[in-house]
Amino acid sequence: MSSYSNQPAPEPAPAPAEGTPSEGTPPAKKKREGVKMTDKQKTDLTKHMDKQKKAGMTGSEMKSHRMKMMGRMRKGESIGKAHKAISK
């Protein structure tokens, strides 16, 4: 005769570790929505970069300077204000 009725009930499966994607945690943050530059800002920046090129800025310096300027101009700063803030 077997004693199946005397064995304890099987334990439930362990819960998944906290922080796993299956638990409904929010998805990773999305990139910020980009604010596009206006045509006037683009032409002003092009003129500014031409001046910087004539002043003797190297290619890598120009790329870095342009990216910094674009970031500030998208926030609403003027060419002059952005340039002063970067050159500090």
C-alpha positions, 0 to 999 in steps of 0.5 A: 500500500502506498502512502500518497495521502501522507505527503505534503502538498507541493510548494508553489513555484517561486515568484520571479525576481523583482524588476523583471520586465514581465512584472509590468515595470515601466519601459525604458525612458524615450529620448527627448523630443527634439526641437527643430531649428528654424530656417533663420537659425540654420542660416545664422549658424552657417554664417557663424561657422563660416566666420569660425572657419576663416578664424582658423578653427580646425575641422574637429573643433568646428564640429564640436563647436557646431554641435554645442551651438545647435544644442543651445540654439534649440533651447532658444538662445541666440547665436551671440548668447550661445557662443559666449556661453560656449567660449567661457 
